[in-house]
Amino acid sequence: RAKYLDMPVLDTQAFVFTANGRPGPRAHTLKDFTGLLAALPAERQLGHLQRHDFSRWIEDVFRDRPLAAHVHSVEDLAELEPARDLVEAIAQAIRARYETTASR
C-alpha cells in the first residue's frame, strides 16, 4: 500500500481543486493531495466535500474502497462541521493508511 502515497497518476486522473467552477491546482499523488488539502483555503474545499468528490476520486482512481468509505463518512458531515476540520480528518486518514505502512 505504501507505494500509492507517491505513485503519480495520469493527468486525466489527477484531482483538480476548483474555485467558482474554474480549475485550480492538480494533485497527481496522494501526497500532493494531502499537501493541497492543508494548503488551500477550507472554503474552497467545501463544494468538494458536499459533492463527495474526495471519496469518489480515491475509489475511482486508487480503488481503495475502505479508505473511500471512511472519507465519504467524513464528507457526510460537511453541513455540520467546519470544512477545515473535515479536510484535516481526511488528510489524517490518508496518512494513517499509507504512511504507517511505509514505515513498516
C-alpha positions in Angstrom: 0.0 0.0 0.0 2.8 2.4 0.7 3.6 2.8 -3.0 0.3 4.6 -3.5 1.3 7.6 -1.5 3.9 8.7 -4.1 2.6 6.9 -7.1 1.7 9.5 -9.7 -1.5 9.1 -11.7 -2.1 10.3 -15.3 -3.0 13.9 -15.7 -6.5 12.9 -16.7 -6.9 11.1 -13.3 -5.4 13.9 -11.2 -7.7 15.5 -8.7 -8.4 19.1 -9.8 -9.3 21.5 -7.0 -11.7 24.1 -8.3 -12.8 27.5 -7.3 -16.0 29.1 -8.7 -16.1 26.4 -11.4 -12.5 27.2 -12.5 -9.8 24.6 -12.4 -7.1 25.1 -9.9 -4.1 23.1 -8.6 -3.9 19.4 -9.5 -2.9 16.5 -7.2 -1.1 13.7 -9.1 -0.3 11.7 -6.0 -1.9 11.2 -2.6 1.0 13.0 -1.1 0.2 16.0 -3.3 -3.4 15.7 -2.4 -2.9 15.8 1.4 -0.5 18.8 0.9 -3.1 20.7 -1.1 -5.8 19.8 1.5 -3.6 21.6 4.1 -2.6 24.5 1.9 -5.8 25.6 0.2 -8.5 27.6 2.0 -11.2 25.5 3.6 -14.0 27.5 1.9 -12.5 26.5 -1.4 -12.9 22.8 -0.5 -16.5 22.9 0.9 -18.1 22.2 -2.5 -15.8 19.2 -3.0 -16.8 17.9 0.5 -20.5 18.4 -0.2 -20.3 16.6 -3.6 -18.2 13.7 -2.1 -15.5 14.5 -4.7 -12.7 13.3 -2.5 -14.0 9.9 -1.7 -15.1 9.3 -5.3 -11.6 10.2 -6.5 -10.0 7.8 -4.0 -12.3 5.0 -5.0 -12.2 5.6 -8.8 -8.5 6.2 -9.2 -6.9 4.2 -6.4 -9.6 1.5 -5.9 -9.2 1.8 -2.2 -12.8 1.2 -1.1 -12.2 1.1 2.7 -10.4 4.5 2.6 -13.0 5.9 0.2 -15.8 4.7 2.5 -14.2 6.4 5.5 -13.6 9.6 3.6 -17.3 9.5 2.4 -18.4 9.3 6.1 -16.3 12.4 6.8 -17.7 14.2 3.8 -21.2 13.5 5.1 -20.5 15.9 8.0 -20.0 18.9 5.6 -23.1 20.6 6.7 -22.4 20.1 10.4 -18.7 20.6 10.9 -16.1 23.2 9.8 -14.6 22.4 6.5 -11.1 22.8 7.9 -11.7 20.1 10.5 -13.0 17.8 7.8 -10.2 18.2 5.3 -7.7 17.6 8.2 -9.5 14.4 9.1 -9.3 13.3 5.5 -5.6 14.1 5.3 -5.0 12.3 8.6 -6.9 9.2 7.3 -4.8 9.0 4.2 -1.6 9.4 6.2 -2.6 6.8 8.7 -3.5 4.3 5.9 -0.4 4.8 3.8 2.5 6.4 5.8 2.3 3.9 8.6 2.5 1.2 6.1 5.5 2.8 4.5 7.4 2.9 7.8 7.0 -0.8 8.4 
